[in-house]
Amino acid sequence: MIKASNLPEIGVFEELIKAPENALVKEAVAAGRIPVGYNCYITPEPLLMVGDLFPVRMRGPGLRDTVQSNYYMSLIACTYARAILESMLDGRYDFLKGIISGGSCIQIIRTAQHTDYIDKFKSRIENEGFLFYVLDSPRTVGEGAITLFINDLKRAAQKITESTGVKFTDEALREAIRKQNEYRAVLKRISDFRKGPNPKITGTEYHNVVVAFHTTPKDLLVKPMEELIAALEKREPVTGYKGRVMITGPIFDNPLYTKLIEDQDVLVVADRYCYGSLPGIEPIPEDGDPWETLAKYYADTCECTRMMGWNERRFGQLMDYVKEFSVDGVIMQYLKFCDLFAYEVPTTQKMFREKGIPVVRFEHEYGYSNEGQIKTRIQAFVEQMENQMLVQG
């Protein structure tokens, strides 16, 4: 059984991720700041940090069903896409002044297209100047693709200016990049407590921090993060786990899933999934043309299977994390009906096995469900991993 001393400082982050419009979001809005939603890593956060803007990565915490969005979308669309639409229909994102949607997959794009004919959204766009823009996100990093991405980021910025009045300049964007690097450096300090032979933070605790990091004005989160760092420096190492694991895959923003995994006595030390921090805590270059910098950085660090022809490269990155975080086994999760990840999972699983690394995969809905089945699979995986570790000495 994993043993870790009480960490009261984590309670702030647990509370913040319970609802989209959390306390720090309300504080920022009350101060006149402008929240803009986004739904994919490929949407550069610094673009939404210029002037009074602040980014809120969209999710569907606590959703029990997607009854309304099921009416508009196919039941074989992934439940993350449906959950986002459901949350918008429920009014949980009414505080947003706009949404910049990544063109990440056809299901996310389909969600965005509903703004064209659902009266609630059309009314906001027409009467309140609500912004909705879908990025033409690249699937390669060739020169032509990057040029197109740069131009599209500039179009999105122009739309934001027309909707909110926030003006974009090279210097303003460069300052947003600098701030993002500053905030990421604080998150990295927390991430580093997962490394080495004596980690001081559990995967569930870290997961709460990362989700809050993506959904809260980052400047308002720095103080709680620094208080957490101070507490972790004094904390005794986490003990009682049977092995260290990495979780990979698409959207995975519910720490309850991480807790379910850690309840099987393995410690999650690396988070290579959408809504995680790998990649995502590396600094963005601050020199040169900031538009080109953002386009190149986000296209090049996007480890999503949407990026074409990168299977071996993605696996190489995963192996780097295996070494960096001393991973004993890999858990590959993916959403039901997520065709992009489901297609690549078997190949990547085979690659891990060829390297002698224990690996398991499981499919799940976006909402917290199928706990029994997942628990059983993880328990079998832990036994496999323990046997492998004994063989390797």
C-alpha positions in Angstrom: 0.0 0.0 0.0 1.3 3.4 -1.0 2.1 5.5 2.1 2.5 9.3 2.0 2.2 11.8 4.8 -0.8 14.2 4.9 -0.4 17.1 2.4 -3.0 19.8 3.3 -1.6 22.1 0.6 -3.0 19.8 -2.1 -6.6 20.6 -1.0 -6.5 24.0 -2.9 -5.9 22.2 -6.2 -8.6 19.5 -5.5 -11.1 22.3 -4.9 -10.2 24.3 -8.0 -10.8 21.4 -10.4 -14.3 20.6 -9.2 -16.0 23.1 -11.5 -15.0 25.1 -14.6 -15.8 28.4 -13.0 -13.6 28.0 -9.9 -12.7 30.6 -7.3 -9.6 31.9 -9.0 -11.4 32.2 -12.3 -14.1 34.2 -10.6 -11.5 36.4 -9.0 -9.9 37.1 -12.3 -13.2 37.8 -14.1 -14.2 40.2 -11.3 -11.0 42.1 -11.9 -11.9 42.6 -15.5 -9.8 39.9 -17.1 -11.0 38.0 -20.1 -11.3 34.1 -20.0 -11.0 32.3 -23.3 -11.5 28.5 -23.5 -9.5 26.0 -25.5 -9.6 22.3 -25.9 -6.3 21.0 -27.3 -2.6 21.2 -26.7 -2.1 22.4 -30.2 -3.7 25.7 -29.2 -0.8 27.8 -27.9 -1.6 29.0 -24.4 0.5 32.2 -24.7 -1.8 33.4 -27.5 -4.5 33.5 -24.8 -2.3 35.2 -22.3 -1.8 38.6 -24.0 -3.1 41.6 -22.2 -6.1 40.8 -19.9 -6.7 37.4 -21.5 -6.3 34.2 -19.6 -6.7 30.6 -20.9 -9.1 28.0 -19.5 -8.7 24.5 -20.9 -12.1 23.0 -21.2 -13.3 19.8 -19.5 -16.4 18.2 -18.1 -15.8 17.6 -14.4 -18.5 15.6 -12.6 -20.7 15.0 -15.7 -23.0 12.0 -15.2 -24.2 11.8 -18.8 -24.3 13.6 -22.1 -28.0 13.5 -22.8 -28.2 16.9 -24.6 -25.1 16.5 -26.7 -26.1 12.9 -27.6 -29.0 14.6 -29.5 -26.6 16.6 -31.6 -23.7 14.2 -31.9 -23.3 10.5 -32.8 -23.1 8.1 -30.0 -19.9 6.8 -31.5 -18.3 10.2 -31.0 -15.8 10.2 -28.2 -17.3 11.2 -24.9 -14.7 14.0 -24.3 -16.1 15.8 -27.4 -19.7 15.2 -26.2 -18.8 16.2 -22.6 -17.5 19.6 -23.8 -20.7 20.3 -25.8 -22.8 19.1 -22.8 -21.0 21.4 -20.5 -21.5 24.3 -22.9 -25.2 23.5 -23.2 -25.5 23.2 -19.4 -24.2 26.8 -19.0 -21.0 25.8 -17.2 -18.9 27.7 -19.7 -21.1 30.8 -20.0 -18.4 32.8 -18.2 -16.1 32.4 -21.2 -15.8 35.4 -23.6 -14.7 33.1 -26.4 -13.4 29.7 -27.4 -10.4 28.9 -29.6 -10.8 25.3 -30.7 -8.0 23.2 -31.9 -8.6 21.4 -35.1 -7.3 18.3 -33.3 -9.6 15.7 -34.7 -12.9 15.5 -36.6 -14.9 14.9 -33.4 -13.6 18.0 -31.7 -14.2 20.0 -34.9 -17.7 18.5 -35.0 -18.3 19.9 -31.5 -17.2 23.3 -32.7 -19.5 23.2 -35.7 -22.6 23.1 -33.5 -22.1 26.8 -32.7 -23.4 27.5 -36.3 -26.9 26.3 -35.6 -27.6 25.8 -31.9 -29.6 28.9 -30.9 -27.9 29.5 -27.6 -24.5 29.8 -29.1 -25.7 31.7 -32.2 -27.3 34.3 -29.9 -24.1 34.8 -27.9 -22.1 35.2 -31.1 -24.5 37.6 -32.7 -25.6 39.6 -29.6 -22.6 39.5 -27.2 -19.7 39.3 -29.7 -18.8 35.9 -28.4 -15.7 34.6 -30.2 -15.5 31.1 -31.6 -12.6 30.1 -33.9 -11.3 26.8 -35.0 -7.6 26.7 -35.7 -6.4 25.0 -38.9 -3.9 23.0 -36.9 -1.0 21.3 -38.8 -0.4 17.6 -38.9 3.2 17.9 -40.0 6.1 20.3 -39.2 7.2 21.0 -42.8 7.9 24.6 -43.8 4.6 25.0 -45.6 2.6 23.7 -42.7 4.3 26.0 -40.2 3.7 29.0 -42.5 0.0 28.1 -42.7 -0.1 27.7 -38.9 1.6 31.1 -38.3 -1.0 32.8 -40.6 -3.8 31.0 -38.8 -2.6 32.1 -35.4 -2.5 35.7 -36.7 -6.1 35.3 -37.9 -7.2 34.0 -34.5 -5.5 36.9 -32.9 -7.3 39.3 -35.1 -10.6 37.7 -34.2 -9.8 38.0 -30.5 -9.0 41.7 -31.0 -12.3 42.3 -32.8 -14.2 40.5 -30.1 -12.4 41.7 -26.9 -10.4 44.7 -27.9 -7.1 43.1 -26.8 -4.4 44.2 -29.2 -1.6 41.8 -30.3 2.0 43.0 -30.9 5.2 41.1 -31.2 6.3 42.4 -27.8 3.0 41.6 -26.1 3.2 38.0 -27.4 6.8 37.7 -26.4 5.9 38.8 -22.9 3.1 36.2 -22.8 5.7 33.5 -23.8 8.0 34.8 -21.0 5.2 34.5 -18.4 4.3 31.1 -19.6 7.9 29.9 -19.2 7.9 31.4 -15.7 4.8 29.5 -14.6 6.0 26.3 -16.3 9.3 26.5 -14.3 7.3 26.4 -11.1 5.3 23.4 -12.3 8.5 21.7 -13.3 9.9 22.1 -9.8 6.8 20.2 -8.6 7.3 17.6 -11.3 10.9 17.0 -10.3 9.7 15.6 -6.9 8.5 12.6 -8.9 12.1 11.8 -10.0 14.9 9.9 -8.3 14.8 7.0 -6.0 12.7 8.8 -3.3 9.7 10.6 -4.9 7.8 12.9 -2.6 4.5 13.4 -4.5 2.0 10.8 -5.6 0.7 10.7 -9.2 -2.8 11.6 -7.9 -1.6 14.7 -6.1 0.4 15.8 -9.1 -2.5 15.2 -11.4 -4.7 17.6 -9.4 -2.0 20.2 -9.7 -1.6 19.9 -13.4 -5.4 20.0 -14.1 -5.6 23.2 -12.0 -2.6 24.6 -13.8 -4.5 24.3 -17.1 -7.9 25.6 -15.9 -6.9 28.5 -13.7 -5.3 31.9 -14.2 -1.7 30.8 -13.7 -0.4 34.0 -12.0 -3.0 33.4 -9.3 -1.9 29.8 -8.9 1.8 30.6 -8.3 1.4 31.2 -4.6 -0.4 27.9 -3.9 2.2 26.1 -6.0 5.1 27.6 -4.2 3.5 26.7 -0.8 3.1 23.2 -2.1 6.8 23.1 -3.1 7.8 24.3 0.4 5.7 21.5 1.9 7.2 18.9 -0.4 10.7 19.9 0.5 10.0 18.9 4.1 7.9 15.8 3.3 9.2 12.3 3.8 9.4 10.2 0.6 6.5 8.2 -0.6 6.8 4.5 0.2 4.9 1.2 -0.1 4.6 1.1 -3.9 5.5 -2.0 -6.0 6.7 -0.1 -9.0 6.8 3.2 -10.9 4.6 3.6 -13.9 3.9 6.1 -16.7 0.4 6.7 -18.1 0.1 7.6 -21.8 -2.7 8.4 -24.2 -5.3 11.0 -25.1 -7.5 13.2 -22.7 -7.1 12.1 -19.1 -8.1 14.9 -16.8 -9.8 13.1 -14.0 -7.5 12.4 -11.0 -9.9 9.7 -9.8 -8.6 7.4 -12.5 -5.0 8.0 -11.3 -6.1 7.3 -7.8 -7.7 4.0 -8.9 -4.4 3.0 -10.5 -2.4 4.0 -7.5 -4.8 2.1 -5.2 -3.3 -1.0 -6.8 0.0 -0.1 -5.2 1.9 1.4 -8.1 3.2 5.0 -8.1 2.4 7.1 -11.2 5.6 9.2 -11.9 5.1 10.3 -15.5 2.1 11.7 -17.4 2.5 11.5 -21.2 -1.2 12.1 -22.0 -3.3 15.1 -23.1 -3.9 17.3 -20.0 -0.6 16.1 -18.6 2.7 18.0 -18.4 4.9 15.9 -20.6 5.7 17.5 -22.9 4.5 20.9 -21.8 6.9 22.0 -19.0 9.9 22.7 -21.3 10.6 26.4 -21.9 9.4 28.0 -25.1 12.3 29.9 -26.9 12.0 33.6 -26.2 14.1 35.0 -29.1 13.1 35.6 -32.7 9.7 36.1 -34.2 7.2 35.1 -31.5 4.6 33.9 -34.0 7.0 31.6 -35.7 8.3 30.5 -32.3 4.8 29.5 -31.1 3.9 27.7 -34.3 7.1 25.7 -34.4 7.2 24.9 -30.7 3.6 23.7 -30.4 3.7 21.7 -33.7 7.0 20.1 -32.8 6.1 19.2 -29.2 2.7 17.9 -30.0 2.9 14.2 -29.2 -0.6 13.4 -30.3 -1.2 10.7 -32.8 -2.8 13.3 -35.0 0.8 14.2 -36.1 1.4 12.1 -39.2 4.2 9.6 -39.6 5.7 10.1 -36.1 5.0 6.7 -34.5 8.7 5.9 -34.0 9.5 9.4 -32.9 6.7 9.3 -30.3 7.9 6.0 -29.1 11.4 7.4 -28.8 10.0 10.2 -26.6 8.2 7.7 -24.4 11.4 5.8 -24.0 13.2 9.0 -22.9 10.6 9.5 -20.2 11.0 5.8 -19.1 14.6 6.6 -18.4 14.2 10.1 -17.0 11.5 9.0 -14.5 12.9 5.5 -13.8 9.6 3.9 -15.1 9.1 0.2 -14.4 5.9 -0.2 -16.5 3.6 1.6 -18.8 -0.2 2.0 -18.7 -1.8 3.0 -22.0 -5.2 4.4 -21.6 -7.5 5.7 -24.4 -11.0 6.9 -24.8 -13.7 4.8 -26.4 -14.2 5.9 -30.0 -10.9 7.8 -30.0 -9.8 6.5 -33.4 -6.5 8.4 -33.6 -5.1 6.8 -30.5 -6.8 3.4 -30.8 -5.2 2.9 -34.2 -1.6 3.4 -32.8 -1.9 1.8 -29.4 -1.3 -1.8 -30.5 1.8 -0.8 -32.4 3.2 1.1 -29.5 2.3 -1.7 -27.0 4.3 -4.1 -29.2 7.3 -1.8 -29.2 7.3 -1.6 -25.4 7.1 -5.4 -25.2 10.0 -5.8 -27.6 12.0 -3.5 -25.2 11.1 -5.8 -22.3 8.9 -3.1 -20.6 5.7 -4.4 -19.0 2.7 -2.6 -20.6 -1.1 -2.8 -20.3 -3.8 -0.9 -22.2 -7.4 -0.1 -21.3 -10.2 1.7 -23.0 -12.6 3.9 -21.0 -15.3 6.5 -21.2 -14.4 10.2 -20.5 -16.5 10.2 -17.3 -15.4 8.1 -14.4 -16.8 4.6 -15.0 -15.8 0.9 -15.4 -13.8 1.0 -12.2 -14.1 -2.7 -11.6 -12.8 -3.7 -15.1 -9.9 -1.2 -14.9 -9.0 -2.3 -11.4 -8.8 -6.0 -12.6 -6.6 -5.1 -15.5 -4.2 -3.0 -13.5 -3.9 -5.7 -10.8 -2.9 -8.2 -13.5 -0.5 -5.7 -14.9 1.1 -5.1 -11.5 1.7 -8.8 -11.1 3.3 -9.0 -14.5 5.5 -6.0 -13.7 6.6 -7.5 -10.4 7.6 -10.7 -12.1 9.5 -8.8 -14.7 11.4 -6.8 -12.1 12.3 -10.0 -10.3 13.7 -11.5 -13.5 15.7 -8.4 -14.2 17.0 -8.4 -10.6 
